[in-house]
Amino acid sequence: MYQKFDPGAVPLIETEAAPLREIPHYLTETYWWAYVHPRAVRFFDRMVAVNLILFGNYRRLRDAALAVLPSRAAGRTLQVACVYGDFTPSLLSRLGPDATLDVVDVVPIQLENLRRKLPASAPVTLYQRDSEALGFESAQYDQAIVFFLLHEQPEAVRRRTLAEVLRVLKPGGRLVVVDYHRPHWLNPLRLLMKPLLARLEPFALDLWRKDVSHWLPEGLAIGQVREKTFFGGLYQRIVIDL
Ligand SMILES: C[S@@+](CC[C@H](N)C(=O)[O-])C[C@H]1O[C@@H](n2cnc3c(N)ncnc32)[C@H](O)[C@@H]1O
C-alpha cells in the first residue's frame, strides 16, 4: 500500500510563466492514491485499469463525450483536468486542422504524464491551473470538456468549477460533462457502488442526489441543457449550450 502522500515531494513543473497553483486539499487528502502520488500515474494510466474502474465503459463514455463535439471541430477547445487512458489523443483526433486544445490540471505530474502521451507537434498547450480559478480571459473557448472531474470535488469547488468553465466559453459555446449519476433502482450495481463511492470518493454521491444543473451559476443565460444516461443510469453526459 502507498504511504499517505506529501505534496511537498512532487517535483513541480511550470508549463508557462504563471505562478504554480497549490494542489487542493481534497486531492492530497482523498485522492492522493489516484492522482498525486507518482506511483498512481504508473498504476492507473492503462486502458485495463481505467476500463475496470468504469465497468468496461471507458471507450463508450469517451466516445459519448466526443460525439457531441462538431466533427473536425474548429476554434479553441478546453479540456478541464487530465484523464487517464487515450482520452486526450482521441479528442485531438476529432479537431479540425486549425483547431487548438488547451488542457488544464492542477497536479504537475498529471500534465507531465499527458505530455508524454501526445505527439510533440500536437496543437496542445498544457496549463497548471486550478479548475475553480482558471485565470483565463472570459469568452475564449468554443467548447469545453469536463470528464469525471465534478464527482471528485467538494460541492463549493464543483460550483466554482462550473462557473469558471462557463465563464471562459464564448456565447454559443458548448460544455460537455461526463460523470457519475444516480443509477436506476433496478441497477444491481447501486448496491456495490454506494458503499464503494462513500468510502473512496466521498463527494461522488452528491451526483446521485442532485442534477448537475443544481450547481450551475444562477442567472446565467443558458440556451439548452441535454442529459443522457448510460449503463443503467450509473453515468451521465450533460451537454450545455450557451
Ligand atoms: C478528470 S479527473 C478523473 C478522470 C478519470 N477518473 C480518469 O480516467 O482519469 C482526474 C484529474 O482531475 C485533476 N483535478 C482534480 N481537481 C482539480 C482541480 N481543482 N483543478 C484542476 N485539475 C483537477 C486531477 O489532478 C486528475 O488529473
The ligand as a Gaussian input file, in Angstrom:
#p B3LYP/6-31G(d) Opt

LIG

0 1
 C      -10.566000      14.218000     -14.615000
 S      -10.417000      13.544000     -13.095000
 C      -10.742000      11.826000     -13.256000
 C      -10.667000      11.189000     -14.586000
 C      -10.870000       9.715000     -14.652000
 N      -11.071000       9.085000     -13.376000
 C       -9.722000       9.107000     -15.380000
 O       -9.946000       8.143000     -16.071000
 O       -8.608000       9.600000     -15.320000
 C       -8.784000      13.426000     -12.581000
 C       -7.934000      14.645000     -12.796000
 O       -8.533000      15.800000     -12.267000
 C       -7.488000      16.627000     -11.758000
 N       -8.070000      17.615000     -10.859000
 C       -8.747000      17.396000      -9.719000
 N       -9.116000      18.559000      -9.156000
 C       -8.677000      19.552000      -9.990000
 C       -8.762000      20.954000      -9.964000
 N       -9.352000      21.613000      -8.949000
 N       -8.213000      21.650000     -10.981000
 C       -7.609000      21.019000     -11.998000
 N       -7.487000      19.675000     -12.074000
 C       -8.017000      18.946000     -11.082000
 C       -6.566000      15.617000     -11.095000
 O       -5.286000      16.149000     -10.880000
 C       -6.569000      14.484000     -12.109000
 O       -5.564000      14.596000     -13.060000

